[in-house]
Amino acid sequence: MNKPTVGHEAVSGAQRSRNFRRFCVLVFLWGFCTLFYYFGELVDFAGWEALHWDFFYGVHDIHRLLFMAPIIYAGYVFGVKATIIVTIVAVNSLLPRALFVSPFPDPLLRTVFFIIIAGAMGYLTAIAHSECERRRHLEALVRSERDKLLGILERMEDGVLISGPDYRIRFMNSSMVRDFGEGIGSLCYKYLCNFDAPCEQICKLPDVIKGAVEGWEYNFPGGRTYEVVASPYVDSDGVVCQLATFRKIRKRKKV
């Protein structure tokens, strides 16, 4: 009774730990960018003449670009809300220099222009990553549902065959393999009837993939008669296929 709870707690603990590590990385990026941005002022304050390099006393357009790292990282890892929060934090980090320190022209305009671009890139990163995650989740869900369905079909007593619009066999259950042999990847008309091309009088696949449900009886070589029911089936890759069941029937006695 407690095993699922313990497992859920372990997963939740791992997720919290991973998020905490990511948050620490985000804080480190922000701290490094802020330190680098004001390093010239820090050198003057501490009197480190050996580190008095001209690079730290320029217009700071290049230095400002470093703040794109935490903004984009926040969007990629935490999403849109985190991007907005980190962008606001970056604004507060950049404004003191623009308002009180920079001797260069239009420092506030440069800062605002940068924040708009950086915030937009962080937002787009968050949206793109969220969409990728959503698609990945949907693909995993589709694969899971397909596996469940194929598991049910595998346990059926009747034969089951899934053919694509190119007539290639995509799936066959064990009952089908028992009666006809292995044939995944083969052309269904070659596998079932040993034809070299689809027989328009027999094959229902073109109608089925258009939405029709077909049923018929077919006599195979060796005197075997099957009741076949074919219906459309959308595979995990989005391709409309034919799902056909083969029920072996005895020949009707003549009256």
C-alpha positions in Angstrom: 0.0 0.0 0.0 2.8 2.4 0.8 5.0 1.6 -2.2 3.3 4.0 -4.7 3.4 6.8 -2.1 7.1 6.2 -1.4 7.8 6.2 -5.2 5.8 9.4 -5.7 7.7 11.1 -2.8 11.0 10.0 -4.3 10.1 11.5 -7.7 8.9 14.7 -6.1 12.1 14.9 -4.1 14.2 14.5 -7.1 12.2 17.1 -9.0 12.6 19.6 -6.1 16.4 18.9 -6.0 16.7 19.4 -9.7 14.8 22.7 -9.6 16.9 23.9 -6.7 20.1 23.3 -8.6 18.7 25.1 -11.6 17.7 28.0 -9.4 21.2 28.1 -8.0 22.6 28.2 -11.5 20.2 31.1 -12.3 21.3 33.1 -9.2 25.0 32.5 -10.1 24.5 33.7 -13.6 22.7 36.9 -12.4 25.4 37.5 -9.7 28.2 37.0 -12.2 26.7 39.3 -14.7 26.0 42.0 -12.1 29.6 41.7 -10.7 31.0 41.9 -14.2 28.8 44.9 -15.1 30.0 46.9 -12.1 33.5 45.5 -11.9 35.1 48.9 -12.8 33.3 50.6 -10.0 34.3 47.8 -7.7 37.9 48.2 -8.7 37.8 51.9 -8.0 36.1 51.3 -4.6 38.7 48.7 -3.5 41.7 50.6 -5.0 42.8 47.7 -7.1 45.0 49.7 -9.5 46.3 46.5 -11.2 42.8 45.7 -12.4 42.1 49.2 -13.7 41.5 48.1 -17.3 39.9 50.3 -19.9 37.5 47.5 -20.9 35.6 47.9 -17.6 35.1 51.7 -18.2 33.6 51.7 -21.7 30.0 52.2 -22.9 29.1 48.8 -21.4 27.0 47.6 -24.4 29.0 44.4 -24.5 28.9 44.0 -20.7 25.1 44.4 -20.8 24.8 41.5 -23.3 25.8 39.1 -20.5 22.5 39.6 -18.9 20.9 37.7 -21.8 22.3 34.5 -20.3 20.1 34.4 -17.1 17.1 35.8 -19.0 17.2 33.1 -21.7 18.2 30.4 -19.2 15.1 31.3 -17.0 12.9 31.1 -20.1 14.3 27.7 -21.1 14.2 26.1 -17.7 11.4 27.8 -15.8 9.1 29.3 -18.4 7.5 32.6 -19.2 6.8 33.8 -15.6 10.4 33.2 -14.6 11.6 35.1 -17.7 9.5 38.2 -16.7 10.8 38.1 -13.1 14.4 37.7 -14.2 14.0 40.5 -16.8 12.6 42.8 -14.0 15.6 41.9 -11.8 18.0 42.6 -14.7 16.4 46.0 -15.1 16.9 46.8 -11.5 20.5 45.7 -11.9 21.2 47.9 -14.9 19.3 51.0 -13.9 21.8 52.4 -11.3 24.6 52.6 -13.8 22.3 54.1 -16.5 20.9 56.7 -14.1 23.8 57.6 -11.8 27.1 56.2 -13.1 27.5 56.2 -16.9 29.1 59.3 -18.4 28.1 58.3 -22.0 25.2 59.6 -24.0 21.7 58.0 -23.8 22.6 55.4 -21.2 18.9 54.9 -20.2 17.8 54.5 -23.8 20.5 51.9 -24.4 19.4 50.0 -21.3 15.7 50.1 -22.3 16.5 49.0 -25.8 18.5 46.1 -24.5 15.9 45.0 -22.0 13.2 44.9 -24.7 15.3 42.7 -26.9 16.5 40.4 -24.1 13.0 40.0 -22.7 11.6 39.2 -26.1 14.3 36.6 -26.7 13.7 35.1 -23.2 10.0 35.0 -23.9 10.4 33.3 -27.3 12.8 30.8 -25.8 10.2 30.0 -23.1 7.4 29.6 -25.6 9.5 27.4 -28.0 10.7 25.2 -25.2 7.2 24.8 -23.8 5.9 23.8 -27.2 8.6 21.3 -27.6 7.8 19.8 -24.2 4.1 19.7 -25.1 4.8 17.9 -28.3 7.1 15.4 -26.6 4.5 14.7 -24.0 1.8 14.2 -26.6 4.1 11.9 -28.7 4.8 9.8 -25.5 1.1 9.7 -24.8 0.2 8.6 -28.3 2.9 5.9 -28.2 1.6 4.7 -24.8 -1.9 4.5 -26.1 -0.7 2.7 -29.2 1.2 0.2 -27.1 -1.9 -0.5 -25.0 -4.0 -1.1 -28.1 -1.5 -3.3 -29.7 -1.2 -5.3 -26.5 -5.0 -5.9 -26.6 -4.8 -6.9 -30.3 -1.9 -9.2 -29.5 -4.0 -11.2 -27.1 -7.0 -11.6 -29.5 -7.8 -15.1 -30.7 -8.6 -13.7 -34.2 -5.8 -12.6 -36.5 -5.1 -8.9 -36.7 -3.2 -7.1 -39.4 -2.5 -3.4 -39.8 -1.5 -2.3 -43.3 -0.3 1.2 -44.3 -1.5 3.0 -47.4 1.6 1.7 -49.1 0.3 -1.8 -48.5 3.2 -2.5 -46.1 2.3 -4.6 -43.0 2.9 -2.6 -39.9 1.6 -4.9 -37.3 0.3 -8.5 -36.9 -0.6 -10.3 -33.8 0.6 -13.8 -32.8 -2.6 -15.4 -34.1 -1.9 -14.0 -37.5 1.7 -15.1 -37.4 0.5 -18.6 -36.4 -1.8 -18.9 -39.4 0.2 -17.1 -42.1 3.8 -16.7 -40.8 5.8 -13.6 -40.0 5.3 -10.8 -42.4 5.9 -7.4 -40.9 7.3 -5.1 -43.5 6.0 -7.2 -46.4 3.4 -6.1 -48.9 0.0 -7.4 -47.7 -1.1 -8.6 -51.1 2.1 -10.6 -51.6 2.0 -11.9 -48.0 -1.6 -13.0 -48.0 -2.3 -14.0 -51.6 1.1 -14.2 -53.2 0.1 -11.5 -55.8 2.5 -9.3 -57.5 0.2 -6.3 -57.4 -2.9 -5.3 -55.4 -6.1 -6.9 -56.7 -8.8 -4.2 -57.2 -11.6 -6.8 -57.0 -10.5 -8.1 -53.6 -8.5 -5.3 -51.9 -10.6 -2.9 -49.8 -7.6 -0.9 -48.4 -8.1 2.2 -50.7 -11.8 2.5 -49.5 -10.9 1.8 -45.8 -8.3 4.5 -45.5 -10.9 6.9 -46.8 -13.2 6.0 -43.9 -15.2 3.0 -45.0 -15.7 -0.1 -42.8 -15.6 -3.3 -45.0 -16.5 -6.9 -44.3 -16.2 -9.9 -46.5 -15.3 -13.6 -46.7 -12.2 -14.8 -48.5 -11.0 -18.2 -49.4 -7.2 -18.6 -49.0 -5.1 -21.4 -50.6 -5.4 -24.6 -48.7 -9.1 -24.4 -48.3 -9.0 -21.9 -45.5 -11.9 -19.5 -45.3 -11.8 -16.3 -43.2 -14.3 -13.6 -42.3 -12.4 -10.3 -42.7 -13.5 -7.0 -41.2 -11.4 -3.9 -42.1 -11.7 -0.5 -40.6 -9.6 2.7 -40.6 -6.9 3.1 -37.9 -4.7 6.1 -37.3 -1.2 5.0 -36.4 1.1 6.9 -34.0 2.8 8.7 -36.9 -0.6 10.1 -38.0 -0.9 7.9 -41.1 -4.4 6.4 -41.7 -4.0 2.7 -42.0 -6.2 -0.4 -42.4 -6.9 -2.5 -39.3 -8.2 -5.9 -40.4 -9.3 -8.8 -38.3 -9.3 -12.4 -39.7 -11.7 -14.9 -38.1 -11.4 -18.4 -39.4 -14.8 -19.9 -40.2 -15.9 -23.4 -41.2 -17.3 -24.0 -44.6 -21.1 -24.0 -44.5 -22.7 -27.3 -44.9 -24.7 -27.8 -48.1 -28.4 -28.3 -47.4 
